[in-house]
Amino acid sequence: MANSPAHQSDRILASASQSLANNRAGGRRSIGKRSAELKRQHIGKKAARMAMAVGVIMVAAMTAGLVLNGIGFTGVMVLALSIVAALWFFATFPKMKVPALSALNTGDVRTMVGRTELWLEAQRPALPAPAVQLVDQIGVQLDGLGVQLEGIDPSEPAVAEVRKLVGEHLPGMVESYRKIPQHLRREERGGRNADQQLADGLGKISTEIDTITRQLASGDIDALAVRGRFLDYRYGEGLDAAPQLEAPKAP
């Protein structure tokens, strides 16, 4: 029967499996190893909650069986439905939250890179195709940069400036683009529209990240210090200057 307990159990269990599969995939393709790592940690916590819930339900069922001298067929069906319902709930909730923009440049380097990658992944659907390709490229670059930064004293002023570039200026540029009304993004201003400005800006930041990573890999901390002062001069006047994305004025 369509509404039988067995049918409901199969439906809930199938929904739980699908939800867990979607969560395992992260809901969207990872652009870097750090964001994928955060997603795996999230899935691991979900799996632990699911196992704990099933354990509690089984203990409750065994206790009821001892007290009542058995739970009967109805009890077995209720037990089965309770288990699949718990599996569905903990496979679905809590959903992985997109990090807040203000929280990206916090924590250690590994955390900062992972959060920035997660945030960028969430913005991909709203970006033009050239910018999406650059975001994917930057995700790979951020993994390499993160590895290099982990070997540098975090108190170095240049490291703080590089962290600003990755955790503040990069996402700030994308956020400023998203604030431009969609119908104005293709209107030209100064010979370029907002889509082109975003792609140009992301391309410049991608080049900066590549240059910094190479300098760190070569152990040239003096060059990093010079680059840090340059980044502060170029991008340090605020997110709107990184580089500035201007919304076309409505006619």
N, C-alpha and C positions, 0 to 999 in steps of 0.2 A: 504494500500500500504506500501511496505517495507520502502520507503523513505519519507513517509508522515510526516508532522510536529508532529502528534500525536504519531507515532511510534518512532520518534527521541526523543520526550519528555519522553516516557516510558523508552527508552534505557538509556538516560542520568540520569533519576531519579533512575533507578535500579543501575546504576554504582555509583551514589552518596551514595545510601544506603549501598552498599557493601563496599565502601571506608570508610564510617563512622564506620561501624561495625568492619572493620579491625583495624581502629585507636582506637576504644574503647577497643579492645582486646590488644592494645599496639603493634601489629605487632609480638609479641612474648610473651610467658608466663612470668609474673612477678616473680622474685625470692624473692621479699620482699615487705612489705607494703609501704615502702618509695618510691620505684620506681613506684609502682602502684598509689600512691598519685600524683606523678609528671605527670603520664600519664592522670589521671583524670583532672588535671588542664589544660593540653594541650587540651584535648577534650572539656572542658568547654569553652576555648577561641575560639575553632573552632565553637562551637555552637553559641556563641555570634556573631561571624563574619557572620555566615550564616543568623541569624535573622536580623542583621543590613542590610545585602545586600538585603534580601527580602523586608525589610521595605523601603529602598531607591528606589527599582524598583517599588513598589506599589505606592509610592508618585509620582514618575515620571510618571507613567501610569495615575494616577488620574489627575495630572496637564495637561498632554497631552489631556485627555478626556474633561476637562473643556475648554481648548483653542480651540480644534478642534470640540467641540460638539459631542464627542464620538470617539472611536477608531476603531469601526467596528470589524468584525470577524477576519480579518488579524491582527489587533492590539492585539486582545485577544490571538491569537496563538503566536504572537511574545512575548507577556507578559509571557505566560506559558513557552515558551522555554527559555526566559531570566531567569526566576526563577529557573528552574531545572538546567540550566547551571551554575548559581551562586551557587546553592547548591552543585553541583558536584565539582566545583572548590574549594570552601572553605572546603568541606569535605576531599578533597585530599591534598590540600596545605595550609599552609606549613607542611611538614612532620616533625615528631619529630626527632631532631638531637641527635646523640650519643654524650655524653659529651666528650670533649677532655681530654686526659690523664693528662695533666698539670693542668686542672681545677678541678680535683676531690677533692683535699684536700683544698677547698676554701669554704667560707661561713660558716653558722652555722652548728651544728652537723647534724640536720635533712637534710639539703641540701647536706652535704658531703656524708651521708649514701645513700640518694636517687640517687645521681649522680654515686656513685660507683656501686650500684646495677644495674642501667641502663647500665653502661659501661660493667659490667660483663655479663649481659644478651646478649649484642651484640656480645660478644666473644664466647658464648656457641657453636655455630655451628662449630667453628674451633678447639674445644677441644676434646680430647679423652673421651670416656664414663665415666671412673672413675673420671676424673677431672670435668665433667659436674655434676655428683652427688654431688661432694664436693662443687662446686659453688652454687648449689641449697641449700645445707645445710648451707653454709656461709651466703647466703642471709637472711635466717631466723635468724641466729645468729646476723647479723648486725642490724636487727630491735631491738633486745633486748639490744644490746650494745648501740645503739643510744639513747634509752630511759634512760639508766643508765647514760650516759655521759651528758645528758641535765641537770641532777641535780648536776653536779660538776662544780666548778669554772673553766672556760676555760683557765684561766691564770696559772693553775697548770702545771708544766713542764711535769708531767707524762701524763696528758691529751694530750698534744701536741705530745708526742711520740706515744700514742695509735692512734691518728689521722693519724700520718705518716704510721703506720702499715696498717690502713684501706684504706687511701686515696692515698698512694704512693707505699709501698712495696708490698701489695697484688696485685694491678693491674700491677705493674711493673714486678712481677714474671710471670703473664700471658702474658704480652707483650713480655718478653724475649723469651718465648716459641714460640709465634707466628712468631718471626723473624727467627726461625730455619727452613730451607727448609724442606718441607714435606717429601721428600725422605730420609732425614737424621734423622728424629725424632725417628725411631725405631732401629737405629744402637746403639749398646751398647758402653758405655765408662765408665770405672770404675765399670763395672758390672751392670750398669743401663742405660736404654735409656732415651730420653727426656720425653716421656710420663710418665715413672715411676718417674722421677725426679719431674715433675710438680705435679703429684698426691701426692707424699711424701711431697713436699713443701706446697701445699694447705692443706694437712692434719695437718701439724704442725701449720700453721696459724689458722686453725679452732680450734685447741686445745688451742692456745693462746687466741683467742677471747672468748672462753668458760670460761677459767680461769679468765680473766679480768672481764667479766660480773658477774661472781659469787662473785668476790672480791668487785666489786662496789655495788652489791645487798646487801652484808653484811655490807656495810658502812666502809670497811677497807681501808681508803685512804692511810695509811702508806704502806700497801701491794701493793697498786697501784703504789706508788712512786718507790718501789723496782722493781716492774715488769716493769715500764717505763724505768728505767736505764738498765734493762736486755734486753729489746727490742732494745734500742738504741745501746747497745753493739753487739747484735746478728744481727740486720738488718741495722744498721745505717751507714755502710760503702758504701752504694749505693744500687741501685736496683738489681744489679747483685749478691749481696751477700745475697739475701733474699728468699730462699737459691739460690746459683748460678745454673743456667741452662746452661750447656755447650753443644754447638752443636758439634756432632761428626765430626771429620775431614774426609773430602772426601778422599777415597783411591787414 
